[in-house]
């Protein structure tokens, strides 16, 4: 540590200190558990647990959407279309002038 301190290497000095003091997080081996927190060692049981997890993860409980009602809605008026086109042209002009300047 004195050597690192003389080099003013604070990062590695802290890293060394944490290693000596035992402050590093110890990683536990990955364990698969069931709903009651019992450790699963059997391969077939692991497969069943993962299958239940995936089906729960991707379960879709949303109601069905009727596509006919989705196509109905307020009509777009000509003024809105013209405004969107003008706005798009202005943005395109801004981008082309920016590209010419660079």
N, C-alpha and C positions, 0 to 999 in steps of 0.2 A: 504494500500500500504506500509505503514511503516513496518507492520508485515512481509510482503513478502520480503521487502528490508533487514530486519534484518536476515531473513533466507537465503538470497542470492538466492532467487528463481526468477531469471530474467524472465524465460518463463512465469510463471503465473502472474508476475507483468505486463509484456507487454500485456498479454491477458486481465487483469483487466483494464489496462489503455485504451486499444482499445474499450472495452465495455463502459467505462465511457465517452470517447470522441465521441462515436458513429461512429467509423471507420469500423465497421463490415459491410460487404456487406449485404444489405437487399434483400432477395429473393422475387421476384415477383411471383404471382401465374401463373401457366402455362396457356397461352391463345392460342387458335388456330385462325389463321388469314388467310384470302384468299389472292389472288394475289394483291388486292388493299389495303391490310392491314386493312380490316374491321374485327372486332371480330366476330367469328362464335359462336352462342349459340344454334342453331337448331341441333338436333341429326342427321337428314338426311343430312343436309349440311356438318356436320363434317365428316360423312361417305364418302361423295363425295370427300371432300378435301383429306382425307387420301388415298382413292382409286386412285386419280390422282397422289398423291405423290409417292405411291408405284409403279404404272405403269411407271412413269418417272424414278424412281430410277433403276428399273430392265429392262429398255428398252435396247434391244440389236440391235444396228444399224450396226453391223459388216457384211461384205459380207460373203456369203456362201463359204465354203472351199471345193474344189473338192478333195476327198480322193484319187483318182487315181493319181493325180499329187503329193500328199504327199508321196506315196510309192516309187516314183522315186527319184533318187538322186545319188550322187557319191557312187560307190561301196567301201566297206570296204576291204582293202587289208589284206592279211595274216600277214604281218609284224605289222600292227596296232593291230591286235587281240593278237598276241604273246606279244607285248609290254604291252598291258593292263593286260594280265594274269600275266606277271612277276611283274608288278607294284603292282598288288593285292596281290601276294604272299609275296612281301617285306613288305607291310603294315601289312599283317596278322602276319608275323614273328615279326615285331616290337611290335604289340599289345600283342602277347603271351609272349614275353620276358619281357615286362613291367608288365604283370600280374604275372609272376613268381617271379619278384623282390619284389612285394608288399606283 
